[in-house]
């Protein structure tokens, strides 16, 4: 089986799975290249509006970099040409990506989850950025994404200690969207993706495109981006369909164009 697989799990929802359970779904060269391809496939397919990313086996979402690859001098293989660890953390994405976390999301695996728009975690899952315990730094986005996702003091403590954050506590702090019983994270993530896909896809895409920049720009710049996004939405067929469906008291039929 390929190290990463892609399938359609529900209407307009792709399921992308890292398939290395024997290595806790750690990232090697094959994972980086195939995950990069999966992202490009999802982003280019107009019929896919959201994607769920998970790891096979139920024990680990992803344990980060495959240390066997690192020790063999193949660290560069874990990055794609754009410098994205695992072909994901830096990859430009417009579609909605939801991490379905079962088990360990450690180091680079935690960074992959943090790079998603939303996280659904099974109750036995744990998150950690333990790089400092190995003389390293969580340079694949972890050092700043976790500070954005958590209260500052708690995020700094986790970064400085390398301690683990259980799913229940992560839910309390708002790092994850939903905490579910073991074995249900992927199904719940697909259900969340399907709920999102009940809305106009271009409106969702443009909304999140502005929202993702909320920490990077000032209010005036964000306001301008919002107006530009609204202009693009108004040019779509769905812009007319939404009000029409409301008036006619029927579900909207979105075209995504």
N, C-alpha and C positions, 0 to 999 in steps of 0.2 A: 504494500500500500504506500502511496505517496506520503511524504512527510507532512503535507498540508492538503486537505480536501475541501472542496466547495460543493454545496448542494443547495437546492431550493427547499426550504423547510416549511414555508407557508406562502400564500400569495404575496409577491413583491419582497419577500424576506429571504436572504441568503444565510446559510450556516457555514461558517469557515472554521475548520477544526485542525488544530495541531495534533498530528498523529504519531507521537513518540512517547507513549505511556511508559515504555520500558526505561526511558531516560527522564521521566517526570516532565515530558514535553519541553525539555530544554532546547535552546536554539542552537542549531548547527548551520552549516552552509546551505543545506537543502531547505531547511525551514525558512531561512531568510529569503532565498530566491523564490520559493513557492508562495510564501505569504505576500511578498511583493507582487507577484503575478495575480494572486487572488484579489488584492486590493484594487489593482488596475482593472480586473474583470468586473468587479462590483461597481466601481466608479464609472465605467464606460457603458454599462448595460442600462438602458433607460427603463427596463421593466423591473429592475431591482431598486427598491427605495430605501431599504435598511438592511443591515447585516449584523449577525450575532457571531462573535468570536469566542471560541472555547478551546479547551484541551481535552484530549481523549483519556479515558481510563478512570476518571473520578477521583484520583489521588492528588493530582496537581493540575492547576490551570497551566502554569508554566514556571519552571524553576530557574529561569534566566538563562544565561549563557552556558553552553555545554563546556564544562571545564576541561574535558578531554581534548576538545578542539583548541581551547586556549593554550593548554600546556603543550600541545603539538605545534604551536606557532601559527595556528590558522585563525587567529582572532579577526583578521580582516574579512574572512569569509562570512562572518556573522552580520556584516553590514552590506547594504546595497550601495550602488554607485553614488547615490545622493546623500550618503552618510547616515542612513536610517538603520538603527539597530533592528534586527529581525525583519527588515523590509517593511516596518510598520510605524515606529514611534515618530518619525519625522515626515512620513508620507503625506502629501496633501490630499485631504479627503473632504468631499461635500456631503456624501450620504451619511445617514445616522449609523454609528457603530456602537454596539452594546456588548460588553464583556460578560460572558456567562461563566462565573468562577466557581469551580468545584475544587476544594483542597487548597494547595499552596500556590500563592501568587508571590513569588520571591524574587528580589533583585530585579533583573531585567524583565521577569514575568510580571512583577508589580508595575513596572514602568509601561509595559504593554497595556495592562488594564487601565492605568491612569491616562493613557493616550486615547482611550475610547471615550465616547461622549457620556456613557452611562455604564453602571456596573450592577449586575444582579449576582448575589453571592449566596452559596449554600452556607448553612449555619456553622458547619465545621471548618469553613475556609479561614485562612489567615493571610494577611498582607504584611510584607516587610521589605525594607531597603537596607540590607545588612552589609552594604559595601564597605563601610568604614571598619568593620570587623576583620576585613581582609586587606586593609590598606588601600582601598579603592574609593571611588566616588560614583554615585548614581547619575552618571553623565548622560544617560539616554532619556532625559526629561524628568526623572524622578525628583531631583533636587528642587525643582521649581513647581512641578505639577502638584506634588503632595502639599506644598505650602498653600497653593491656591484652593485645594480641595478640603483642607482641614483648618481648624483654628491654628494660628501661627505657632503658639508655644508648643502645642501637641505635635505639630509637624516637625518642628525643630528637634524636639526630644527624640522622636522616632528616627530622624536622620542621624542624630549624634550618637544614639545608643545602638541602633540596628535592631531594636526590640520589635517583636511581632505584635500586630494589631488583629485581634480576633474579629470575625465577621459581625458579631453582635455589637461590639463597640464601634466598629466601622459604620454600622448602620445608624447608631445613636449620633455619631459625629457628622453624618451626611456624606461620608466618602462613597458609600454604596446607596443605590436607589431602593433596593429590596433585599431582604434576607429571607431565605426560604429553606425548607427542610432539605437534608442531604439528598442528592440525586435529582433535584427539581430546578436547579439553576438555569439550565439550558432551556427547558420548557417555559419557564417563567420569562426568560429573556426573549424568547420567540413571541410569547404572548404580548410582552411590552412592545416589541417591534411591530407586531400586527396592530396594536392599538394606535401606534404612531402612524402606520400606513393607512389608517382609516381617514386620515387628514390629507389635504392637498399636498402632494409631494414637493412641488417647487416652493410652495409657501413655507413648508417645514425646512427645506434646504436653505432658503434665503434667511429665514428667522435664525436658525442655528449659526449660519455664516456670520451674522452680526454678533450674536450672543457669545460666540467663541472668542471674540476680540475684546470683550468687556474689560479685561484686565490690562489690555495693551494700549488703549487709546483713551483720550479724554472725551467728555460728554459731547462736545461740539463735533468731533470727528465721528463718534458713534452715531449721533443724530443724522449726520450727512449720509453715513453708510446705510442707515435704516431707510432714508428716503430713496436712495438709489435702489435698494432691494425692493422697496414697494413699487417703484417704477417698472422693474423687471417682472414682478408678479402680475401687475396690471396688464401686461402684454400677453398673458397666457390664457388658454381656453378655460382653465380651471377658475380663473378670476370671475368669469361670467357664470360658470356652473354652480359655484357655491351659493350665491344669493338666489339663483333660480330654483335650486333644490330646496332651499329653506322655504321659499314662497309656496312651492308646490307640495310641501310636507312629505318629502321623499329623501332617501339617502342620496348623497351626491355621487356622481360617477366621474371619478377623477381620471384625467388623461395624462397628466404629467408633462404637458407641453402647452 
